[in-house]
Amino acid sequence: LTVRTAIEDYLAFLEANRKSARDARYKAEAFILPTLGDKDVVSLTTKELRHWLNGLVKAPRRLRTVKGKKQKHAEVDDSVDGKRRRQSTANRILTILKAALNQQFKDGNVTSDVEWRRVAPFRGADEARARYLSIDECRRLMNAAAPDFRPLVTAALTTGARYGELCQLEVRDFNPDSETLHVRTSKSGKGRHIELTTEGVRFLAGHCQGKPSDSLMFKNASGEAWGIAHQVRPMRDACITAKI
């Protein structure tokens, strides 16, 4: 039983039961399988896994690269915040690996989980960073955002909804009479209603006016849905322009 087989079994489970399969597959193929894929699960050692985890933190961040071309990397950010971000990413990748191995252990395909259970994630790397934008910064950020990205930024600021939730909204999810926004599937897997401010109602009323009720509320410049991580580059560019 190889790590590759364990990962594929776990990804098959995610694809059938979770929304996170695509991101997990990307991380597994990029950071787990090249180093550990051909290893026998029963031969894995705590020392080996810690060495692999530490290597993830030292490696430079991957940049978007044309398929078939040599992978591009950014320069290593040695700042405290840069190291924390790499540790946080490494923790998420470790979670995928452990989940795949734990599934094999629970299914009785391996007799012990001791070796990977001893590998602890980096402490303090995943703590949320408290940062509140001033009203002036909010205005600058909206003004600096690209035209197709600006509605998403405005909606995030006026509703508090997550990026993934906003991307799935349909026009009918906005109810101007009750002044609410219905998030059908949240991060927890349950639906919820967001009570809107006057500003939020005014924005969504104008944004949704004349659109079919079953159409996506937010689309990119090509008229397509916003996808996973598609907000990273326009958000970074807007922050730079707005000096935030």
URDA-V974459 format. One record per pair of residues at least 6 apart in sequence whose ideal C-beta (glycine too) atoms are under 8 Angstrom apart, sorted by the first residue. I is the first residue (numbers start at 0). J is the second residue. If there is no record, write none. Layout:
i/j
I/J
I/J
This chain:
i/j
0/39
0/40
0/41
0/103
0/108
0/109
1/36
1/37
1/38
1/39
1/40
2/31
2/32
2/35
2/36
2/37
2/38
2/39
2/40
2/43
2/96
2/99
2/100
3/32
3/36
3/37
5/40
5/99
5/100
5/102
5/103
6/27
6/31
6/32
6/36
6/95
6/96
6/99
8/99
8/102
8/103
9/23
9/95
9/98
9/99
9/102
10/20
10/23
10/24
10/27
10/99
12/102
13/19
13/20
13/23
14/20
18/184
21/227
22/227
23/95
26/91
26/92
26/95
27/92
27/95
27/96
27/99
29/61
30/55
30/92
31/92
31/95
31/96
34/51
34/54
35/43
35/51
35/96
38/47
40/100
40/103
40/108
40/109
41/109
41/110
43/100
43/114
43/115
44/114
45/113
45/114
45/115
45/117
45/118
48/96
48/114
48/115
48/118
49/118
52/89
52/93
52/118
55/85
55/88
55/89
55/92
56/82
56/85
56/86
56/89
56/121
57/75
58/72
58/85
59/72
59/73
59/74
59/75
60/72
60/73
60/75
60/76
60/85
61/70
61/71
61/72
61/73
62/70
62/71
62/72
62/73
63/71
64/70
64/71
75/81
76/82
76/84
76/85
83/123
83/124
86/121
86/124
87/121
87/124
87/125
89/120
89/121
89/124
90/120
90/121
90/124
90/125
93/118
93/120
94/120
96/115
97/115
97/116
97/118
100/109
100/112
100/115
101/112
103/109
104/111
104/112
132/140
132/156
132/243
136/241
136/243
137/156
139/241
139/242
139/243
140/152
140/156
140/237
140/238
140/241
140/243
141/149
141/152
141/153
141/156
142/241
143/236
143/237
143/238
143/240
143/241
144/151
144/152
144/233
144/237
145/220
145/233
145/236
145/237
146/220
147/218
147/219
147/220
148/219
148/230
148/233
148/234
148/237
150/206
150/217
151/162
151/165
151/217
151/225
151/230
152/234
152/237
153/202
154/160
154/165
154/202
154/203
154/206
154/216
154/217
155/162
155/165
157/195
157/196
157/198
157/199
157/202
157/203
158/165
158/180
158/193
158/195
158/199
159/193
160/168
160/180
160/182
160/193
161/185
161/186
162/225
162/230
163/186
163/227
164/182
164/184
164/185
164/186
165/216
165/217
165/225
166/215
166/217
166/224
166/225
166/226
167/183
167/184
167/215
168/180
168/182
168/215
168/216
168/217
169/212
169/213
169/214
169/215
169/216
170/207
170/210
170/211
170/212
170/213
170/214
170/215
170/216
171/212
171/213
172/180
172/181
172/182
172/183
172/216
173/179
173/180
173/181
173/203
173/204
173/207
173/216
174/180
174/181
175/200
175/203
175/204
178/194
178/195
178/200
179/192
179/193
179/194
179/195
180/192
180/193
180/195
180/199
180/203
181/190
181/191
181/192
181/193
182/190
182/191
182/192
182/193
183/190
184/190
185/191
195/203
206/216
207/216
210/216
215/224
217/225
218/224
218/225
219/225
219/229
